[in-house]
Amino acid sequence: MTITPVILCGGTGTRLWPLSREGYPKQFWPLVSARTMLQETAGR
């Protein structure tokens, strides 16, 4: 059996507006470190 990890993320980009937008949500911004939140999650 193969296990495939899946990282769920989404939203409308309204909480950190104008930095976060629907086309470029906060998961793709390096907010906490030099890496994006998505990269940090994948690294864990």
Backbone torsions as a table, in degrees:
resi	resn	phi	psi	omega
1	MET	NA	134.4	177.6
2	THR	-101.6	133.1	176.3
3	ILE	-102.8	125.0	179.2
4	THR	-111.4	112.6	179.0
5	PRO	-71.2	143.1	179.4
6	VAL	-129.4	129.2	177.0
7	ILE	-104.4	116.1	-179.7
8	LEU	-91.3	131.3	175.8
9	CYS	-154.5	156.4	180.0
10	GLY	173.0	-175.9	-179.6
11	GLY	141.5	179.7	-177.2
12	THR	-103.7	-3.0	178.2
13	GLY	74.4	37.1	-178.0
14	THR	-105.7	-22.1	-174.9
15	ARG	-69.8	-39.1	-179.5
16	LEU	-108.6	24.4	179.1
17	TRP	-59.4	140.0	7.9
18	PRO	-89.9	-4.8	179.2
19	LEU	-62.5	-47.6	179.8
20	SER	-96.4	128.4	-179.7
21	ARG	-131.6	168.7	-179.1
22	GLU	-57.2	-39.4	-178.7
23	GLY	-81.3	-12.4	-178.7
24	TYR	-148.6	73.1	-174.3
25	PRO	-69.1	168.5	-174.3
26	LYS	-59.5	-24.2	179.2
27	GLN	-61.0	-21.3	-177.2
28	PHE	-102.5	8.3	176.9
29	TRP	-105.4	139.6	175.4
30	PRO	-81.2	81.9	-174.0
31	LEU	-85.9	-36.8	-173.4
32	VAL	-103.1	-30.7	-179.5
33	SER	-144.0	-166.6	178.3
34	ALA	-74.0	-15.0	179.8
35	ARG	-100.1	153.0	178.1
36	THR	-70.8	164.2	178.7
37	MET	-62.3	-35.0	177.8
38	LEU	-66.3	-41.6	177.7
39	GLN	-65.4	-40.1	178.0
40	GLU	-62.1	-42.9	179.7
41	THR	-64.7	-44.8	179.3
42	ALA	-63.9	-34.0	178.7
43	GLY	-68.4	-28.9	178.2
44	ARG	-74.5	NA	NA
